[in-house]
């Protein structure tokens, strides 16, 4: 759990998560400030915030979902299902790339 841009940046680099839940407003900046610190975003993002006006910007960072506070259990479950589908899609794409590379080597 991180509560600031700097602590989140450190935690993400240290733990290399597959998924982060990110708020817009943080004590020392915004969730977008955090994302801008990365050259490559290699994790999935679900925004959880009270600020609906930032949704379009969030999806520019390939956010899988944008949940408004207070959270409803059904919206959270739906977001987690999107994450699961995304990981399944990523795995399929990797397998297809491996197959294509193997065929090219023949």
ABEGO torsion letter per residue (X at the ends): XBABAAAAAAAAAAAGBABBBBBABBAAEBAAAAAAABABBABBBBBBBABAAAAAAAAAAGBABBBBOBBBAAAAAAAAAAAAAAAAAAAAAAAAAAAAAAAAAX
